């Protein structure tokens, strides 16, 4: 896929689960998805349209 496109639109949604609600920075789990649509690549190159899924664990002690 090309590095440069004319337009890029994306939509992200996600959820957080706080293991310790009284101290939310201590430990949380995250999951999310993003849909991306691009167009206008130079030279007729194929553009990316599709989903990307994310998961993460964040903690601070």
C-alpha positions as CSV (number, residue, x, y, z in Angstrom):
1,X,0.0,0.0,0.0
2,X,1.2,3.5,-0.7
3,X,2.7,5.8,1.9
4,X,0.8,8.9,0.6
5,X,-2.9,9.2,-0.1
6,X,-5.2,12.1,-0.7
7,X,-7.8,11.3,1.9
8,X,-8.0,9.1,5.0
9,X,-11.1,8.7,7.2
10,X,-11.2,6.5,10.3
11,X,-13.5,5.6,13.0
12,X,-12.3,4.2,16.4
13,X,-14.3,2.6,19.2
14,X,-13.1,1.0,22.4
15,X,-13.8,-0.2,25.9
16,X,-11.8,0.1,29.1
17,X,-12.2,-2.2,32.1
18,X,-10.7,-0.8,35.3
19,X,-9.7,-3.6,37.7
20,X,-9.4,-1.2,40.7
21,X,-12.1,1.5,40.2
22,X,-10.8,3.6,43.2
23,X,-7.4,3.8,41.5
24,X,-8.1,3.5,37.7
25,X,-4.4,4.0,36.8
26,X,-3.3,0.9,38.7
27,X,-4.5,-1.7,36.2
28,X,-6.9,-1.6,33.2
29,X,-7.6,-3.7,30.2
30,X,-8.4,-2.1,26.9
31,X,-9.9,-3.4,23.6
32,X,-10.8,-1.4,20.5
33,X,-11.3,-1.5,16.8
34,X,-10.7,1.0,14.0
35,X,-12.1,1.2,10.5
36,X,-9.9,3.1,8.0
37,X,-10.7,4.1,4.5
38,X,-8.2,5.8,2.2
39,X,-8.3,7.0,-1.4
40,X,-6.4,9.0,-4.0
41,X,-3.1,7.1,-4.1
42,X,-0.7,8.3,-6.8
43,X,-0.1,6.2,-9.8
44,X,-3.3,4.1,-9.4
45,X,-1.8,2.2,-6.4
46,X,-4.2,0.2,-4.2
47,X,-5.5,2.0,-1.1
48,X,-6.3,0.5,2.3
49,X,-9.9,0.0,3.5
50,X,-10.3,-2.3,6.5
51,X,-10.4,-3.0,10.2
52,X,-7.6,-3.0,12.7
53,X,-8.1,-4.5,16.2
54,X,-6.3,-3.5,19.4
55,X,-5.9,-5.0,22.8
56,X,-3.7,-3.6,25.7
57,X,-3.0,-3.9,29.4
58,X,-1.9,-0.7,31.2
59,X,-0.7,-0.5,34.7
60,X,1.0,1.8,37.1
61,X,2.2,0.8,40.5
